[in-house]
Amino acid sequence: MKPLVSAFNAWTCIAISLFAIVILSVIGSMFANGHHSLMGSDEDPEDGGKVAAAVFGAVGVYGVFLLFCGCQAFVHRRQSRQGEIALR
């Protein structure tokens, strides 16, 4: 199998996805619980549950990115270890 992205891009995507999953999970849980720093003002959203659902949807998208880039990094690592034969 040939990788679609470079090894650097795959590992960068993994790092960014992990960071986004952690940060967005914290923000989503704060909206879900109605934390006063996010829901205490008049300009804040009325329904924190709907906002939390949207944020957790973004967490799912980043989870898919993490899975894809993890597979790409695995393919790069396998190629570098086994010396894949290239037919020209």
Phi and psi in degrees as a GROMACS rama.xvg file:
@    title "Ramachandran Plot"
@    xaxis  label "Phi"
@    yaxis  label "Psi"
@TYPE xy
-99.257  132.946  LYS-2
-69.0986  149.731  PRO-3
-90.6341  -27.7534  LEU-4
-124.844  161.938  VAL-5
-71.177  164.004  SER-6
-63.5356  -40.563  ALA-7
-61.7673  -44.3607  PHE-8
-65.3787  -37.3866  ASN-9
-64.3006  -46.329  ALA-10
-70.4155  -32.9629  TRP-11
-65.4831  -42.4158  THR-12
-64.118  -37.2424  CYS-13
-62.8522  -46.4622  ILE-14
-64.7477  -45.0478  ALA-15
-65.6017  -40.66  ILE-16
-65.2823  -42.8741  SER-17
-61.9446  -44.1069  LEU-18
-61.8706  -45.2598  PHE-19
-65.2356  -39.4287  ALA-20
-62.3793  -44.1223  ILE-21
-65.6785  -50.796  VAL-22
-64.3246  -46.7111  ILE-23
-67.7964  -31.4709  LEU-24
-64.9827  -40.2273  SER-25
-65.4842  -45.7575  VAL-26
-63.9965  -42.9836  ILE-27
-62.3953  -40.7601  GLY-28
-68.9127  -32.3251  SER-29
-67.2526  -40.1746  MET-30
-67.1478  -40.0099  PHE-31
-64.112  -34.9335  ALA-32
-89.9684  -1.26138  ASN-33
68.0268  40.1235  GLY-34
-58.528  137.258  HIS-35
-64.092  -27.4341  HIS-36
-72.7431  -21.2113  SER-37
-106.193  -20.6838  LEU-38
-121.648  8.47417  MET-39
-89.1545  -10.1738  GLY-40
-100.157  165.209  SER-41
-70.9931  -25.6743  ASP-42
-87.1793  -4.81803  GLU-43
-78.9017  161.706  ASP-44
-63.606  151.045  PRO-45
-75.5844  -43.4371  GLU-46
-108.785  100.314  ASP-47
-67.3225  -25.7172  GLY-48
-66.042  -39.4158  GLY-49
-68.8372  -38.8273  LYS-50
-65.18  -41.4933  VAL-51
-62.6425  -38.6683  ALA-52
-64.0162  -39.7521  ALA-53
-66.4113  -40.5394  ALA-54
-66.8452  -40.8295  VAL-55
-69.3111  -26.0318  PHE-56
-63.335  -41.1286  GLY-57
-64.9492  -35.4996  ALA-58
-62.0923  -39.1985  VAL-59
-64.0857  -39.9284  GLY-60
-63.1623  -44.1104  VAL-61
-65.8383  -30.1236  TYR-62
-64.848  -38.6293  GLY-63
-65.9803  -42.5543  VAL-64
-58.7201  -42.7289  PHE-65
-62.2953  -42.836  LEU-66
-63.7235  -46.4122  LEU-67
-62.4002  -48.739  PHE-68
-70.2878  -30.9041  CYS-69
-64.1821  -39.5648  GLY-70
-65.1116  -40.1387  CYS-71
-64.6034  -42.1501  GLN-72
-64.081  -38.3174  ALA-73
-62.6879  -41.9573  PHE-74
-63.7983  -42.9392  VAL-75
-62.6937  -43.0886  HIS-76
-65.966  -39.7458  ARG-77
-65.1324  -40.8037  ARG-78
-64.5113  -41.2913  GLN-79
-71.5644  -29.1869  SER-80
-79.8664  -43.2726  ARG-81
-95.7653  -8.3831  GLN-82
61.4631  64.9641  GLY-83
-55.9646  139.185  GLU-84
-79.4177  128.697  ILE-85
-106.069  122.924  ALA-86
-89.4548  126.204  LEU-87
